[in-house]
């Protein structure tokens, strides 16, 4: 499994409790809540998986969650910050397997009653990518993604991890330069096409903790 997003291990643990239904809620104590909204993704090493990583950087998903009123104001943070009053996080996640994957959103809210608003605003941001991106936005996202690739492969452990992931996927291991070249080759048309595919697929909604006023899955499609 390969994944991008700051809570990949936590997400996989949460998904392990998921029963396979389109919608599930896992009870937990506390006032806060967390939600996963995931659609069909792409296999490890594929062009589509790389495009999904790029979409994550277009909207603000990265190794650092998008937190409103923090130092970094991303599209996800700005959209959610406009509709909620308490602390929250929102990030795009891209989890790839050998033959498939999942892409979508991981959001949380300190006040579970605001969790639905964070999720709805974040879904709107992802869908907005399907309407088009500017050259400036695209190049900025490419630069951030390439920096992430270079940072990941700057250590021996990072190189070994990326090489093993690609080998398990049945493909040839690529150098950081090869991956960066593949990122540069992605076009706005590639991004829009993949974003539209994500928006048209049937999502899975998993909530954890307090999820008061959370819309049901079909209301978010």
ZATORBA-896713 format. One record per atom (N, C-alpha, C, O): residue in three letters; x, y negated, z negated. Coordinates in steps of 0.1 Angstrom, whole numbers, padded with zeros to 4 digits, always signed. Last residue first. Layout:
REM residues N
ALAXYZ
...
END
This chain:
REM residues 221
UNK-0234-0133+0027
UNK-0230-0130+0041
UNK-0234-0141+0050
UNK-0232-0140+0062
UNK-0244-0138+0002
UNK-0231-0144+0005
UNK-0226-0141+0020
UNK-0216-0147+0024
UNK-0266-0123-0002
UNK-0268-0137-0001
UNK-0255-0145+0002
UNK-0255-0157+0005
UNK-0257-0097-0004
UNK-0263-0101+0009
UNK-0266-0116+0010
UNK-0268-0121+0021
UNK-0246-0097-0031
UNK-0238-0096-0019
UNK-0244-0101-0006
UNK-0238-0108+0001
UNK-0261-0123-0052
UNK-0259-0109-0048
UNK-0252-0108-0034
UNK-0251-0119-0027
UNK-0244-0149-0071
UNK-0253-0144-0060
UNK-0251-0129-0057
UNK-0240-0124-0060
UNK-0243-0152-0106
UNK-0236-0148-0094
UNK-0246-0144-0083
UNK-0254-0135-0086
UNK-0254-0160-0130
UNK-0258-0168-0118
UNK-0250-0164-0106
UNK-0250-0171-0096
UNK-0226-0146-0148
UNK-0239-0153-0148
UNK-0242-0161-0136
UNK-0233-0168-0131
UNK-0205-0128-0152
UNK-0209-0132-0139
UNK-0223-0138-0138
UNK-0230-0135-0129
UNK-0179-0118-0173
UNK-0192-0126-0172
UNK-0194-0131-0158
UNK-0185-0138-0152
UNK-0164-0089-0159
UNK-0166-0099-0169
UNK-0179-0106-0168
UNK-0189-0100-0164
UNK-0163-0088-0124
UNK-0157-0083-0136
UNK-0159-0093-0147
UNK-0156-0105-0145
UNK-0175-0077-0092
UNK-0174-0087-0103
UNK-0170-0080-0116
UNK-0173-0069-0118
UNK-0172-0072-0059
UNK-0169-0065-0072
UNK-0167-0077-0082
UNK-0158-0085-0080
UNK-0184-0067-0027
UNK-0184-0077-0038
UNK-0183-0069-0051
UNK-0191-0061-0055
UNK-0174-0063+0006
UNK-0177-0057-0007
UNK-0175-0067-0018
UNK-0166-0075-0017
UNK-0189-0072+0038
UNK-0180-0073+0027
UNK-0184-0065+0015
UNK-0195-0060+0014
UNK-0189-0063+0072
UNK-0196-0062+0059
UNK-0187-0062+0047
UNK-0178-0054+0046
UNK-0177-0089+0095
UNK-0177-0075+0089
UNK-0185-0075+0076
UNK-0187-0086+0070
UNK-0175-0115+0103
UNK-0186-0107+0108
UNK-0187-0093+0102
UNK-0197-0085+0105
UNK-0153-0126+0092
UNK-0166-0131+0088
UNK-0177-0123+0093
UNK-0188-0123+0086
UNK-0133-0111+0105
UNK-0135-0109+0090
UNK-0149-0114+0086
UNK-0156-0108+0079
UNK-0136-0121+0131
UNK-0138-0107+0128
UNK-0141-0104+0114
UNK-0149-0096+0110
UNK-0129-0147+0127
UNK-0143-0144+0131
UNK-0146-0130+0128
UNK-0157-0126+0125
UNK-0102-0144+0121
UNK-0111-0150+0111
UNK-0125-0147+0114
UNK-0133-0144+0105
UNK-0093-0134+0146
UNK-0092-0125+0134
UNK-0101-0131+0123
UNK-0108-0123+0116
UNK-0097-0157+0162
UNK-0103-0144+0165
UNK-0104-0134+0153
UNK-0114-0128+0151
UNK-0081-0176+0150
UNK-0096-0178+0151
UNK-0103-0165+0153
UNK-0113-0162+0147
UNK-0055-0165+0153
UNK-0061-0168+0140
UNK-0076-0169+0140
UNK-0083-0163+0132
UNK-0053-0164+0181
UNK-0052-0152+0173
UNK-0058-0154+0160
UNK-0066-0146+0155
UNK-0055-0192+0187
UNK-0065-0183+0192
UNK-0065-0169+0184
UNK-0075-0164+0181
UNK-0032-0201+0177
UNK-0044-0205+0170
UNK-0055-0196+0175
UNK-0065-0193+0167
UNK-0008-0174+0177
UNK-0014-0186+0182
UNK-0027-0189+0174
UNK-0032-0181+0166
UNK+0024-0160+0168
UNK+0010-0161+0166
UNK+0004-0174+0171
UNK+0010-0185+0169
UNK+0051-0163+0170
UNK+0044-0160+0182
UNK+0029-0160+0181
UNK+0022-0160+0191
UNK+0060-0167+0144
UNK+0061-0179+0154
UNK+0053-0176+0166
UNK+0047-0185+0172
UNK+0058-0141+0135
UNK+0049-0152+0130
UNK+0049-0163+0139
UNK+0038-0169+0142
UNK+0078-0129+0149
UNK+0064-0124+0152
UNK+0054-0135+0146
UNK+0044-0137+0152
UNK+0100-0141+0138
UNK+0097-0143+0153
UNK+0083-0139+0156
UNK+0076-0146+0164
UNK+0098-0131+0113
UNK+0096-0146+0115
UNK+0093-0149+0129
UNK+0085-0158+0132
UNK+0104-0104+0118
UNK+0091-0108+0113
UNK+0088-0123+0115
UNK+0077-0126+0118
UNK+0130-0107+0127
UNK+0120-0101+0136
UNK+0106-0105+0131
UNK+0097-0108+0139
UNK+0143-0117+0104
UNK+0143-0125+0117
UNK+0132-0120+0126
UNK+0126-0128+0133
UNK+0141-0096+0087
UNK+0134-0108+0084
UNK+0133-0117+0096
UNK+0122-0124+0098
UNK+0137-0066+0107
UNK+0144-0075+0099
UNK+0136-0087+0096
UNK+0125-0089+0102
UNK+0116-0037+0103
UNK+0119-0049+0110
UNK+0128-0058+0101
UNK+0126-0058+0089
UNK+0114-0002+0108
UNK+0117-0013+0099
UNK+0121-0025+0107
UNK+0129-0024+0116
UNK+0088+0012+0127
UNK+0102+0009+0125
UNK+0104-0003+0116
UNK+0096-0012+0117
UNK+0060+0029+0112
UNK+0066+0020+0121
UNK+0081+0018+0118
UNK+0086+0023+0108
UNK+0046+0043+0093
UNK+0049+0050+0105
UNK+0056+0041+0116
UNK+0057+0045+0127
UNK+0043+0033+0068
UNK+0032+0029+0078
UNK+0035+0036+0091
UNK+0027+0035+0100
UNK+0066+0039+0056
UNK+0054+0047+0052
UNK+0043+0044+0062
UNK+0034+0053+0064
UNK+0082+0019+0068
UNK+0084+0033+0071
UNK+0072+0042+0068
UNK+0069+0051+0075
UNK+0072-0004+0056
UNK+0070-0002+0070
UNK+0073+0012+0074
UNK+0066+0017+0084
UNK+0079+0002+0029
UNK+0065+0000+0032
UNK+0063+0002+0047
UNK+0053+0008+0051
UNK+0107+0003+0031
UNK+0099+0015+0027
UNK+0085+0014+0031
UNK+0078+0023+0035
UNK+0113-0023+0037
UNK+0117-0012+0046
UNK+0109+0000+0043
UNK+0104+0007+0052
UNK+0104-0037+0015
UNK+0098-0040+0027
UNK+0101-0029+0038
UNK+0092-0025+0046
UNK+0121-0025-0005
UNK+0107-0024-0006
UNK+0100-0026+0007
UNK+0091-0019+0011
UNK+0147-0032+0004
UNK+0143-0018+0003
UNK+0128-0016+0002
UNK+0122-0007+0008
UNK+0145-0060+0002
UNK+0147-0054+0015
UNK+0143-0039+0015
UNK+0137-0034+0024
UNK+0141-0063-0025
UNK+0131-0068-0016
UNK+0133-0061-0002
UNK+0123-0058+0004
UNK+0165-0053-0035
UNK+0152-0046-0039
UNK+0141-0050-0029
UNK+0133-0042-0026
UNK+0183-0071-0025
UNK+0184-0058-0021
UNK+0171-0050-0024
UNK+0166-0043-0015
UNK+0168-0103-0015
UNK+0174-0094-0025
UNK+0175-0080-0020
UNK+0167-0076-0011
UNK+0154-0116+0004
UNK+0167-0121+0000
UNK+0174-0113-0010
UNK+0186-0115-0012
UNK+0129-0110+0011
UNK+0140-0101+0016
UNK+0153-0106+0013
UNK+0163-0102+0019
UNK+0113-0129+0000
UNK+0110-0115-0003
UNK+0122-0106+0000
UNK+0125-0097-0007
UNK+0123-0152+0013
UNK+0125-0150-0001
UNK+0123-0136-0005
UNK+0131-0131-0014
UNK+0113-0146+0039
UNK+0128-0148+0037
UNK+0131-0146+0022
UNK+0141-0140+0018
UNK+0086-0147+0035
UNK+0092-0135+0040
UNK+0107-0135+0037
UNK+0113-0125+0033
UNK+0082-0173+0026
UNK+0079-0162+0017
UNK+0085-0149+0022
UNK+0091-0141+0014
UNK+0089-0187+0049
UNK+0097-0189+0037
UNK+0094-0177+0027
UNK+0104-0172+0021
UNK+0068-0178+0066
UNK+0082-0174+0069
UNK+0091-0176+0057
UNK+0100-0168+0054
UNK+0047-0191+0053
UNK+0047-0177+0054
UNK+0061-0172+0057
UNK+0066-0162+0051
UNK+0054-0218+0057
UNK+0052-0213+0043
UNK+0053-0197+0043
UNK+0059-0191+0034
UNK+0053-0220+0085
UNK+0066-0223+0077
UNK+0065-0217+0063
UNK+0075-0211+0058
UNK+0027-0214+0090
UNK+0037-0205+0095
UNK+0050-0207+0087
UNK+0057-0198+0084
UNK+0014-0236+0079
UNK+0012-0222+0073
UNK+0022-0212+0078
UNK+0027-0204+0070
UNK+0024-0256+0096
UNK+0027-0256+0081
UNK+0025-0243+0075
UNK+0033-0239+0067
UNK+0013-0248+0120
UNK+0027-0248+0119
UNK+0031-0248+0104
UNK+0041-0242+0100
UNK-0015-0251+0115
UNK-0009-0238+0119
UNK+0006-0237+0116
UNK+0011-0228+0111
UNK-0017-0278+0109
UNK-0021-0268+0099
UNK-0014-0255+0102
UNK-0009-0248+0093
UNK-0009-0288+0134
UNK-0002-0292+0122
UNK-0005-0282+0111
UNK+0005-0277+0104
UNK-0029-0279+0151
UNK-0015-0275+0154
UNK-0007-0277+0141
UNK+0002-0269+0137
UNK-0058-0269+0133
UNK-0050-0278+0141
UNK-0036-0273+0142
UNK-0032-0264+0135
UNK-0082-0243+0140
UNK-0072-0249+0131
UNK-0064-0259+0140
UNK-0062-0257+0152
UNK-0116-0230+0140
UNK-0104-0236+0146
UNK-0095-0242+0136
UNK-0099-0246+0125
UNK-0136-0216+0129
UNK-0140-0227+0137
UNK-0128-0234+0144
UNK-0130-0243+0152
UNK-0125-0198+0112
UNK-0130-0193+0125
UNK-0135-0204+0134
UNK-0138-0201+0146
UNK-0120-0214+0090
UNK-0108-0211+0098
UNK-0113-0205+0112
UNK-0107-0208+0122
UNK-0144-0213+0077
UNK-0141-0225+0084
UNK-0129-0223+0094
UNK-0128-0230+0104
UNK-0144-0190+0063
UNK-0152-0191+0075
UNK-0149-0203+0084
UNK-0150-0203+0096
UNK-0128-0199+0042
UNK-0123-0188+0050
UNK-0131-0188+0063
UNK-0125-0187+0074
UNK-0145-0219+0030
UNK-0132-0222+0035
UNK-0127-0212+0045
UNK-0122-0215+0056
UNK-0167-0203+0022
UNK-0169-0214+0032
UNK-0156-0218+0038
UNK-0155-0221+0050
UNK-0156-0188+0002
UNK-0160-0182+0014
UNK-0162-0192+0025
UNK-0158-0189+0037
UNK-0153-0209-0017
UNK-0141-0203-0011
UNK-0144-0195+0002
UNK-0136-0195+0011
UNK-0179-0215-0024
UNK-0171-0225-0018
UNK-0158-0219-0011
UNK-0154-0224+0000
UNK-0186-0190-0035
UNK-0193-0195-0024
UNK-0185-0206-0016
UNK-0184-0206-0004
UNK-0168-0188-0058
UNK-0168-0178-0047
UNK-0174-0184-0034
UNK-0169-0182-0023
UNK-0175-0209-0073
UNK-0162-0208-0069
UNK-0161-0199-0057
UNK-0155-0202-0047
UNK-0202-0202-0078
UNK-0199-0215-0071
UNK-0185-0215-0065
UNK-0182-0219-0054
UNK-0199-0179-0093
UNK-0206-0179-0080
UNK-0203-0191-0072
UNK-0201-0190-0060
UNK-0187-0189-0117
UNK-0180-0180-0108
UNK-0186-0179-0094
UNK-0179-0179-0084
UNK-0200-0204-0135
UNK-0195-0211-0124
UNK-0188-0202-0114
UNK-0183-0206-0103
UNK-0206-0187-0156
UNK-0217-0193-0149
UNK-0213-0200-0136
UNK-0221-0203-0127
UNK-0181-0181-0168
UNK-0187-0172-0158
UNK-0199-0177-0150
UNK-0202-0172-0139
UNK-0156-0202-0171
UNK-0170-0202-0174
UNK-0177-0193-0163
UNK-0178-0196-0152
UNK-0132-0197-0158
UNK-0133-0196-0173
UNK-0147-0196-0178
UNK-0149-0190-0188
UNK-0132-0177-0129
UNK-0137-0189-0136
UNK-0137-0187-0151
UNK-0142-0177-0156
UNK-0116-0165-0099
UNK-0120-0164-0113
UNK-0125-0177-0118
UNK-0122-0188-0112
UNK-0113-0145-0069
UNK-0116-0158-0076
UNK-0119-0155-0091
UNK-0123-0144-0095
UNK-0100-0134-0041
UNK-0100-0131-0055
UNK-0102-0144-0062
UNK-0094-0153-0061
UNK-0111-0125-0008
UNK-0109-0135-0018
UNK-0109-0128-0032
UNK-0116-0119-0035
UNK-0097-0107+0019
UNK-0108-0115+0013
UNK-0103-0124+0003
UNK-0092-0130+0004
UNK-0092-0075+0033
UNK-0088-0089+0033
UNK-0100-0097+0027
UNK-0111-0094+0030
UNK-0078-0043+0035
UNK-0089-0052+0030
UNK-0083-0066+0029
UNK-0072-0068+0025
UNK-0071-0016+0059
UNK-0068-0026+0049
UNK-0080-0034+0044
UNK-0091-0031+0049
UNK-0055+0012+0075
UNK-0066+0002+0074
UNK-0061-0008+0064
UNK-0050-0009+0060
UNK-0035+0030+0075
UNK-0044+0030+0087
UNK-0055+0020+0086
UNK-0064+0019+0095
UNK-0019+0024+0053
UNK-0012+0029+0065
UNK-0022+0028+0077
UNK-0017+0024+0089
UNK-0031-0008+0041
UNK-0028+0006+0039
UNK-0022+0011+0053
UNK-0020+0003+0062
UNK-0030-0040+0026
UNK-0029-0032+0038
UNK-0025-0018+0034
UNK-0016-0015+0025
UNK-0046-0068+0015
UNK-0041-0055+0010
UNK-0041-0045+0022
UNK-0052-0043+0028
UNK-0046-0100+0008
UNK-0045-0092+0020
UNK-0038-0079+0016
UNK-0026-0078+0013
UNK-0064-0127-0005
UNK-0057-0115-0007
UNK-0057-0106+0005
UNK-0067-0106+0012
UNK-0066-0161-0014
UNK-0068-0151-0004
UNK-0059-0139-0007
UNK-0048-0141-0011
UNK-0078-0174-0045
UNK-0067-0171-0036
UNK-0072-0160-0026
UNK-0081-0152-0029
UNK-0086-0194-0072
UNK-0091-0189-0059
UNK-0079-0186-0050
UNK-0071-0195-0048
UNK-0095-0201-0106
UNK-0085-0198-0096
UNK-0092-0193-0083
UNK-0103-0187-0084
UNK-0104-0227-0130
UNK-0107-0216-0121
UNK-0095-0212-0113
UNK-0085-0220-0112
UNK-0119-0246-0156
UNK-0107-0240-0149
UNK-0111-0228-0141
UNK-0121-0221-0144
UNK-0149-0265-0148
UNK-0140-0258-0156
UNK-0128-0252-0149
UNK-0128-0253-0137
UNK-0167-0275-0129
UNK-0160-0284-0138
UNK-0149-0278-0147
UNK-0141-0285-0153
UNK-0172-0272-0093
UNK-0172-0267-0107
UNK-0164-0277-0116
UNK-0157-0285-0111
UNK-0171-0284-0068
UNK-0184-0279-0073
UNK-0184-0273-0087
UNK-0194-0270-0092
UNK-0145-0292-0062
UNK-0156-0302-0059
UNK-0170-0297-0065
UNK-0179-0305-0066
UNK-0129-0271-0065
UNK-0129-0281-0075
UNK-0140-0292-0073
UNK-0143-0299-0083
UNK-0134-0256-0042
UNK-0140-0251-0055
UNK-0140-0262-0065
UNK-0149-0263-0073
UNK-0120-0272-0023
UNK-0134-0269-0021
UNK-0140-0264-0034
UNK-0151-0269-0037
UNK-0094-0274-0034
UNK-0102-0286-0032
UNK-0117-0283-0031
UNK-0125-0290-0037
UNK-0086-0247-0034
UNK-0087-0254-0047
UNK-0096-0267-0045
UNK-0104-0270-0054
UNK-0086-0241-0007
UNK-0094-0233-0016
UNK-0096-0241-0029
UNK-0108-0241-0034
UNK-0067-0259+0003
UNK-0081-0260+0008
UNK-0090-0252-0002
UNK-0101-0257-0005
UNK-0048-0271-0026
UNK-0050-0263-0013
UNK-0064-0265-0009
UNK-0072-0270-0016
UNK-0028-0289-0043
UNK-0042-0289-0040
UNK-0043-0283-0026
UNK-0041-0289-0016
UNK-0007-0283-0070
UNK-0009-0280-0056
UNK-0024-0280-0053
UNK-0032-0273-0059
UNK-0008-0289-0097
UNK+0001-0296-0089
UNK-0001-0295-0074
UNK+0002-0303-0066
UNK-0044-0289-0105
UNK-0030-0286-0107
UNK-0021-0294-0098
UNK-0025-0304-0092
UNK-0070-0291-0099
UNK-0065-0301-0108
UNK-0051-0298-0112
UNK-0046-0302-0123
UNK-0074-0256-0094
UNK-0079-0269-0093
UNK-0072-0278-0103
UNK-0069-0274-0114
UNK-0051-0234-0081
UNK-0058-0238-0093
UNK-0061-0253-0092
UNK-0053-0261-0089
UNK-0045-0207-0063
UNK-0048-0221-0061
UNK-0057-0225-0073
UNK-0068-0222-0074
UNK-0017-0186-0074
UNK-0031-0189-0072
UNK-0034-0204-0070
UNK-0027-0212-0076
UNK+0011-0178-0056
UNK+0006-0187-0067
UNK-0008-0190-0065
UNK-0012-0195-0054
UNK+0015-0164-0034
UNK+0019-0158-0046
UNK+0015-0166-0058
UNK+0015-0160-0069
UNK-0015-0175-0018
UNK-0001-0172-0017
UNK+0002-0165-0030
UNK-0006-0160-0037
UNK-0040-0194-0001
UNK-0036-0182-0008
UNK-0022-0178-0007
UNK-0016-0179+0004
UNK-0045-0215+0015
UNK-0038-0218+0003
UNK-0035-0205-0005
UNK-0029-0207-0016
UNK-0053-0213+0041
UNK-0063-0218+0032
UNK-0057-0220+0018
UNK-0063-0226+0009
UNK-0030-0205+0054
UNK-0037-0217+0059
UNK-0047-0222+0049
UNK-0049-0234+0048
UNK-0022-0183+0041
UNK-0014-0195+0039
UNK-0021-0207+0044
UNK-0018-0218+0040
UNK-0042-0165+0051
UNK-0040-0168+0036
UNK-0033-0180+0033
UNK-0036-0188+0024
UNK-0035-0165+0078
UNK-0048-0171+0073
UNK-0047-0174+0058
UNK-0052-0185+0054
UNK-0012-0150+0076
UNK-0011-0164+0080
UNK-0024-0172+0076
UNK-0023-0183+0072
UNK-0022-0125+0069
UNK-0013-0132+0059
UNK-0012-0147+0063
UNK-0012-0155+0054
UNK-0036-0121+0092
UNK-0044-0123+0080
UNK-0035-0129+0069
UNK-0040-0137+0061
UNK-0015-0117+0110
UNK-0024-0129+0112
UNK-0032-0131+0099
UNK-0034-0143+0096
UNK-0005-0094+0100
UNK+0004-0106+0099
UNK-0005-0118+0101
UNK-0003-0128+0094
UNK-0026-0077+0107
UNK-0022-0079+0092
UNK-0014-0091+0090
UNK-0016-0098+0081
UNK-0024-0079+0134
UNK-0036-0084+0128
UNK-0033-0086+0113
UNK-0038-0096+0107
UNK-0001-0066+0140
UNK-0002-0080+0143
UNK-0013-0086+0136
UNK-0013-0098+0131
UNK+0009-0043+0113
UNK+0002-0047+0126
UNK+0002-0062+0128
UNK+0004-0069+0118
UNK+0020-0036+0089
UNK+0029-0037+0101
UNK+0022-0042+0114
UNK+0029-0044+0124
UNK-0008-0018+0077
UNK+0006-0023+0074
UNK+0013-0025+0087
UNK+0013-0015+0096
UNK-0040-0025+0092
UNK-0029-0016+0087
UNK-0016-0024+0085
UNK-0014-0034+0091
UNK-0064-0049+0079
UNK-0057-0043+0090
UNK-0045-0035+0084
UNK-0041-0037+0073
UNK-0097-0052+0066
UNK-0084-0058+0069
UNK-0077-0051+0080
UNK-0084-0047+0090
UNK-0131-0058+0059
UNK-0121-0050+0065
UNK-0109-0057+0069
UNK-0110-0068+0075
UNK-0134-0078+0028
UNK-0139-0073+0041
UNK-0128-0064+0047
UNK-0117-0063+0041
UNK-0142-0087-0005
UNK-0133-0081+0004
UNK-0140-0076+0017
UNK-0150-0069+0016
UNK-0141-0104-0032
UNK-0150-0104-0021
UNK-0141-0100-0009
UNK-0134-0108-0003
UNK-0141-0101-0067
UNK-0134-0098-0054
UNK-0144-0097-0043
UNK-0155-0091-0045
UNK-0141-0122-0096
UNK-0148-0115-0085
UNK-0138-0113-0073
UNK-0129-0121-0070
UNK-0144-0127-0131
UNK-0136-0126-0119
UNK-0143-0118-0108
UNK-0152-0110-0111
UNK-0151-0148-0159
UNK-0154-0138-0150
UNK-0144-0138-0138
UNK-0137-0148-0135
UNK-0154-0157-0195
UNK-0149-0158-0181
UNK-0152-0146-0172
UNK-0156-0136-0177
UNK-0161-0151-0220
UNK-0170-0160-0213
UNK-0166-0161-0198
UNK-0174-0166-0190
UNK-0161-0116-0232
UNK-0155-0129-0229
UNK-0164-0138-0221
UNK-0174-0133-0215
UNK-0159-0081-0222
UNK-0162-0092-0231
UNK-0156-0105-0227
UNK-0147-0106-0219
UNK-0174-0067-0192
UNK-0162-0070-0200
UNK-0165-0081-0210
UNK-0173-0090-0206
UNK-0187-0046-0166
UNK-0189-0054-0178
UNK-0176-0055-0186
UNK-0167-0046-0186
UNK-0186-0049-0133
UNK-0179-0042-0144
UNK-0180-0051-0156
UNK-0175-0062-0156
UNK-0207-0044-0105
UNK-0203-0053-0116
UNK-0197-0044-0128
UNK-0203-0034-0132
UNK-0208-0041-0070
UNK-0206-0035-0083
UNK-0202-0046-0093
UNK-0196-0056-0090
UNK-0216-0033-0036
UNK-0217-0043-0047
UNK-0216-0036-0061
UNK-0222-0026-0063
UNK-0213-0012-0020
UNK-0211-0026-0014
UNK-0211-0037-0025
UNK-0205-0047-0023
UNK-0195+0014-0037
UNK-0208+0007-0033
UNK-0204-0007-0027
UNK-0193-0012-0029
UNK-0173+0025-0047
UNK-0175+0026-0033
UNK-0187+0020-0028
UNK-0190+0020-0016
UNK-0168+0019-0074
UNK-0174+0032-0071
UNK-0176+0035-0056
UNK-0180+0046-0052
UNK-0139+0006-0089
UNK-0150+0004-0080
UNK-0155+0018-0075
UNK-0147+0027-0072
UNK-0117+0010-0103
UNK-0129+0012-0110
UNK-0141+0010-0101
UNK-0153+0013-0106
UNK-0098+0003-0085
UNK-0098+0017-0089
UNK-0111+0020-0097
UNK-0115+0032-0097
UNK-0100-0024-0083
UNK-0106-0017-0073
UNK-0107-0002-0076
UNK-0116+0005-0071
UNK-0085-0031-0106
UNK-0099-0034-0106
UNK-0106-0026-0095
UNK-0117-0020-0098
UNK-0060-0023-0096
UNK-0065-0017-0108
UNK-0080-0019-0109
UNK-0088-0010-0113
UNK-0057-0040-0075
UNK-0057-0026-0072
UNK-0063-0018-0084
UNK-0070-0009-0083
UNK-0056-0064-0089
UNK-0066-0062-0079
UNK-0068-0047-0077
UNK-0079-0042-0077
UNK-0032-0062-0103
UNK-0044-0063-0110
UNK-0056-0060-0101
UNK-0066-0053-0106
UNK-0014-0061-0081
UNK-0015-0050-0090
UNK-0028-0050-0098
UNK-0034-0040-0099
UNK-0019-0087-0070
UNK-0021-0075-0062
UNK-0023-0063-0071
UNK-0032-0055-0069
UNK-0021-0115-0076
UNK-0026-0105-0086
UNK-0028-0091-0079
UNK-0037-0084-0082
UNK-0012-0132-0056
UNK-0005-0132-0069
UNK-0009-0121-0079
UNK-0002-0118-0088
UNK-0007-0119-0024
UNK-0016-0125-0034
UNK-0010-0123-0047
UNK-0003-0112-0050
UNK-0005-0090-0004
UNK-0001-0103-0006
UNK-0011-0110-0015
UNK-0023-0108-0014
UNK+0006-0055-0002
UNK-0004-0066-0005
UNK+0002-0079-0006
UNK+0014-0080-0010
UNK+0006-0022+0009
UNK+0012-0035+0009
UNK+0002-0045+0006
UNK-0009-0045+0011
UNK+0008+0012+0000
UNK+0000+0000+0000
UNK+0009-0012+0000
UNK+0018-0013-0008
END
